[in-house]
Amino acid sequence: MASPSPVIDTEVSLTPAAAARVAAIAERQGKPAILRLSVDGGGCSGFQYKFGLADAPEADDVVAETDGVRLVVDSVSLDLVRGARVDFVESLGGAAFQVANPQAASGCGCGTSFSV
C-alpha cells in the first residue's frame, strides 16, 4: 500500500540559494534533492538543527518546494520551526545552511542551537 502524498506546506521555506546548494550536493551523492530539517535536544541553547539528505518524504512530513528541491520537516520538529526559512550563506567565515526561525526566543553564536 502506498503511503499518502506529502503535504505541501508554506509554513517552512527554502531559499533559492539553499535549493541550489541542496541540488548540487544531492547530484554529487546520487540522491534525490530532498533536504530534511529536524530538531534534536541539545546544543548550547537547548535545541539544535539537524540537516541531512532524505531518500523520500515520510508519511508525517510537511514538504516545501523551491526550484524542484524539497525541504521536509517531521510533524514534531515542525512545532519548533514553524515559519522558518532555510538559507545557504557563504561568507569569509565559511559556508553553511542557516535557519531563520521565528519560534526561537534566543540562539547562540554558532547559529545551530536555539531555545524557545
Secondary structure, 3 states (H helix, E strand, C coil): CCCCCCEECCCCEECHHHHHHHHHHHHHHCCCCEEEEEEEEECCCEEEEEEEECCCCCCCCEEEEECCEEEEECHHHHHHHCCCEEEEEEECCEEEEEEECCCCCEECCCCCEEEC
